[in-house]
Amino acid sequence: MEVLEMTEKEQATLLIDTFTNLQRIKAANDRESEIDYQIKATKAKLEALGIVTEDLAMKK
């Protein structure tokens, strides 16, 4: 099993993305639409890396 490590710069970039995404949600006029957008964008990024998101999704 290959172990991949993140550099400090990669970690900082990830946290900046998370922070700005949360700020977008907080400031959005339509928070539900913004949350849906954030979920779609994150799902696309995960799937581009070969990560299946079906098991991660919460059931209603």
N, C-alpha and C positions, 0 to 999 in steps of 0.2 A: 504494500500500500504506500503510495507516494504522499508525502506530507508537504504541503505548500505553505510557506510563511509569507505574511504581508510585511512590507516595509513600513516604516513610520509614515512615509509620505502617502502610501496607499491607504493606511488606516485613517490619516487625517482627511484625505479626499472623501473616503466613505462617510466619515462623521460630518463633514461639511455638507455632503449631499443629504444626509439624514436630517440635519438641522434645517437646511433650506426647505426641504419637503415639508417638515412639520410647520415651519413658518407659513408656507403656502396654504396649508390646510387651515391654520388658525386665522389667516387673513381672508380666506375665501368667502365670497358672498353666498355661494352654494357649497357648503362643506361636503355634502354627500357626493356631489359630482367631482369635487377635487379628490376626495378619498378614492372614488372609483378610478379616476385617472391615475393616481399614484399606484394603485394596485395593478392596473393594466401595464404601466411602464415597468414596474418591478418584476412582474410576471414575465414580460418579454425579455428582460435582462437575464433572469434566471434560466429561462428556456434556451436562450442563446448560448448559455454555458452548459447546456445539456441536463439541467436539473428539472425533474418532473415536479410540477406544482400542484397536481391534483390532490395528493395526500396532505398538502399543507393548508389547503383551503378549508375554512370553517364552514360547517353545515348550518343552515338556518333551521 
